[in-house]
Amino acid sequence: MNQNHHTSALPKVVNREKWQDKLNELRIREKAHTREGDAIAAARRRLPMVEVDPTTPLIGPDGPVTLLESFEGRTQLIAYFHMWHTGKPAAEQCEGCTFSTTHINELSYLHSRDVSYATFCEGPYEESSRYRDFMGWTVPWYSVPQESVKRLIADRHFGILVSYLRDGNKVYETYWTTGRGNEPMSPSYGLLDLTVYGRQEFWEDSPKGWPQHWGSKGGQFTMDGRPTAQWSRLKAGRSDDLGT
């Protein structure tokens, strides 16, 4: 990493008993936070839903498919709508979508609950799938043709995370979120929140002197002019040529 992570700021040092006492106090709040999250999830499961045209076309590796087919026979589907800058090189593709999508690899646990997962990309399939291959992503990848954008996006924007339900040949949208609502995709943030210096972003409420290097407008996902996760792919010798 090229960022200067050195800092002389350190937490107060106490003995283990005092440290555990403080941790126990915090644990009460953590458990309350968990229970509130469970209550919100329960309310989410009780939301109504809206019907979506199951024949909405997408483009996959073998050509045109429908939204219904992207369920791969399962009852539920989670789709991340990946932003795309058509004609731009890999280095200029969406850093936030790259950050989120890079974390999604193992789908077997979702599949065991009858849930499929897919990326619905804003860009043309041939171009955007090259990016998928460069990044080494293995999740199902579909391009959203222009005729389908209005039906699926419905006055929102790419960068949303959407849950769908299939009832026979009918498809319904049950939930969507964006912004920080997408954070469940990215366990790196959850792990950073467990560390003493946190995410090291300017908006965080941290003690004076704590390292804070990044804002919240996209720079937190980049390093040396590229989405951070691209550098390891380049080092491994993968081509980032998108054929544009």
C-alpha positions in Angstrom: 0.0 0.0 0.0 1.3 3.5 -0.8 -0.7 5.2 1.9 1.3 6.2 5.0 -0.3 4.1 7.7 2.2 5.0 10.5 0.7 6.7 13.5 1.9 7.4 17.0 -1.6 7.5 18.3 -2.5 4.5 20.5 -5.3 3.6 22.9 -4.7 3.8 26.6 -3.0 0.8 28.1 -4.7 -0.9 31.1 -4.6 -4.3 32.8 -6.6 -7.1 31.4 -9.3 -6.9 34.1 -10.1 -3.2 33.3 -9.9 -3.9 29.6 -12.5 -6.7 29.9 -14.7 -4.5 32.0 -14.8 -1.9 29.3 -15.4 -4.6 26.7 -18.3 -6.0 28.7 -19.9 -2.6 28.8 -19.6 -2.3 25.0 -20.9 -5.9 24.5 -24.3 -4.8 26.0 -24.6 -2.2 23.2 -23.4 -4.7 20.6 -26.1 -7.2 21.6 -28.8 -4.5 21.5 -27.5 -3.6 18.0 -27.8 -7.2 16.9 -31.3 -7.6 18.3 -32.4 -4.4 16.5 -30.9 -5.8 13.3 -32.9 -8.9 13.8 -36.1 -6.9 14.3 -35.4 -4.9 11.1 -34.8 -8.1 9.2 -38.2 -9.4 10.5 -39.9 -6.2 9.3 -38.2 -6.6 5.9 -39.6 -10.1 5.6 -43.1 -8.6 6.1 -42.9 -6.0 3.3 -45.3 -6.2 0.4 -43.8 -6.8 -3.0 -44.2 -5.4 -6.6 -44.5 -7.5 -9.8 -41.7 -7.3 -12.4 -42.0 -8.5 -16.0 -40.3 -12.0 -16.0 -39.6 -11.8 -19.7 -37.4 -8.7 -19.2 -34.3 -9.5 -21.5 -30.8 -9.8 -20.2 -27.6 -10.8 -22.1 -25.6 -13.7 -20.7 -22.6 -15.7 -21.8 -24.7 -17.7 -24.3 -26.8 -14.7 -25.5 -30.2 -13.4 -24.6 -32.0 -14.7 -21.5 -34.9 -13.5 -19.5 -35.0 -12.2 -15.9 -36.9 -15.4 -15.0 -34.1 -17.6 -16.4 -31.5 -15.7 -14.3 -33.1 -17.4 -11.2 -31.5 -20.6 -12.5 -34.6 -22.5 -11.3 -34.4 -21.2 -7.7 -37.1 -19.4 -5.9 -35.2 -16.3 -4.9 -32.6 -14.1 -6.6 -30.3 -11.4 -5.3 -29.0 -9.1 -8.0 -26.3 -6.4 -7.8 -26.7 -3.7 -10.4 -23.1 -2.9 -11.4 -22.3 0.5 -12.8 -20.4 0.7 -16.0 -18.5 3.3 -18.0 -18.8 2.2 -21.6 -15.7 2.6 -23.6 -13.5 3.4 -20.6 -10.5 1.3 -19.6 -10.5 -1.0 -16.6 -8.7 1.6 -14.5 -11.7 4.0 -14.9 -14.4 1.5 -14.1 -16.6 2.0 -11.0 -14.4 1.7 -7.9 -17.4 1.2 -5.5 -19.0 -1.5 -7.6 -15.6 -3.2 -7.9 -15.1 -3.0 -4.1 -18.5 -4.6 -3.5 -18.4 -7.3 -6.2 -14.9 -8.4 -5.4 -16.1 -9.8 -2.1 -18.7 -12.1 -3.6 -17.3 -15.5 -4.5 -18.9 -18.4 -2.6 -22.5 -18.9 -3.5 -23.1 -22.4 -2.1 -24.6 -21.1 1.1 -27.1 -18.9 -0.8 -27.9 -21.8 -3.1 -28.6 -24.1 -0.1 -31.4 -21.6 0.9 -32.8 -21.7 -2.7 -31.3 -18.3 -3.5 -29.4 -17.4 -6.6 -27.1 -14.5 -7.0 -26.1 -12.5 -10.1 -24.5 -9.3 -11.3 -26.6 -7.2 -13.6 -24.1 -4.9 -15.4 -25.0 -1.6 -17.0 -22.4 -2.1 -19.8 -22.4 -4.2 -22.9 -21.8 -7.9 -22.3 -18.6 -8.4 -24.3 -16.8 -5.4 -22.7 -18.0 -5.8 -19.2 -17.5 -9.6 -19.1 -13.8 -9.0 -20.0 -13.6 -7.0 -16.8 -15.3 -9.8 -14.9 -12.6 -12.2 -16.3 -9.8 -9.8 -15.5 -11.0 -9.5 -11.9 -11.4 -13.2 -11.6 -15.0 -13.0 -10.5 -17.0 -16.2 -10.7 -20.6 -15.0 -10.0 -23.2 -15.2 -12.8 -22.8 -12.1 -15.0 -25.5 -10.5 -17.2 -25.6 -7.3 -19.2 -28.8 -5.2 -19.0 -29.7 -4.0 -22.5 -31.1 -0.5 -22.8 -34.7 -1.7 -23.3 -34.6 -3.4 -19.9 -33.1 -0.6 -17.8 -36.4 1.3 -17.3 -38.2 -1.9 -16.2 -35.6 -3.0 -13.7 -34.1 0.3 -12.5 -37.5 2.0 -12.3 -36.3 5.6 -11.7 -33.4 4.5 -9.5 -29.8 4.0 -10.6 -27.2 1.3 -11.0 -25.4 0.5 -7.8 -28.5 -0.9 -6.2 -28.8 -4.3 -4.5 -32.2 -6.0 -5.2 -34.0 -9.1 -3.9 -36.5 -10.9 -6.1 -39.0 -13.7 -5.5 -40.3 -16.2 -8.1 -43.8 -17.7 -7.8 -44.1 -20.1 -10.7 -43.5 -18.0 -13.8 -44.1 -14.7 -12.0 -41.4 -12.5 -10.6 -41.6 -10.0 -7.8 -39.2 -7.4 -6.3 -39.3 -7.7 -2.5 -36.5 -5.3 -1.4 -33.8 -3.0 -2.6 -31.1 -0.8 -1.1 -28.0 1.2 -2.1 -25.2 3.2 -0.6 -24.3 1.9 2.8 -27.2 -0.5 2.5 -24.8 -2.5 0.2 -22.3 -3.0 3.0 -23.4 -6.6 3.7 -21.7 -7.4 0.4 -18.3 -6.3 1.7 -17.1 -8.1 4.8 -13.8 -6.1 4.7 -15.7 -3.2 6.2 -17.2 -5.3 9.0 -13.8 -6.6 9.8 -12.2 -3.1 9.7 -15.0 -1.9 12.2 -13.5 -4.4 14.7 -10.1 -2.9 14.6 -8.8 0.0 16.7 -8.3 2.4 13.8 -11.6 1.4 12.0 -12.0 2.1 8.3 -9.7 5.1 8.5 -12.2 7.3 6.7 -12.7 11.0 7.5 -16.4 10.7 8.5 -15.7 8.3 11.3 -15.9 9.4 14.9 -12.4 8.5 16.0 -10.1 9.8 18.8 -7.8 12.7 17.9 -4.7 11.5 16.1 -6.2 8.3 14.8 -5.2 7.7 11.1 -7.9 8.9 8.6 -6.8 8.8 5.0 -10.0 8.5 2.9 -13.2 10.4 2.2 -16.4 8.8 1.1 -16.7 9.8 -2.5 -15.0 6.8 -4.1 -11.4 7.5 -3.1 -11.7 5.0 -0.3 -11.9 2.2 -2.9 -8.9 3.3 -5.0 -5.1 3.2 -4.9 -2.7 4.9 -7.3 -5.5 5.8 -9.7 -7.2 2.4 -9.9 -9.8 0.4 -8.0 -7.6 -1.1 -5.3 -8.4 -4.7 -6.1 -7.1 -4.4 -9.6 -3.5 -4.2 -8.6 -3.2 -7.8 -7.4 -4.7 -8.9 -10.7 -2.2 -6.9 -12.7 0.7 -8.3 -10.6 -0.6 -11.8 -11.4 -0.2 -11.0 -15.1 -3.9 -10.8 -16.0 -4.7 -8.5 -19.0 -7.1 -5.6 -18.3 -7.8 -5.1 -22.0 -11.5 -4.7 -22.3 -11.5 -4.7 -26.1 -12.7 -1.1 -26.3 
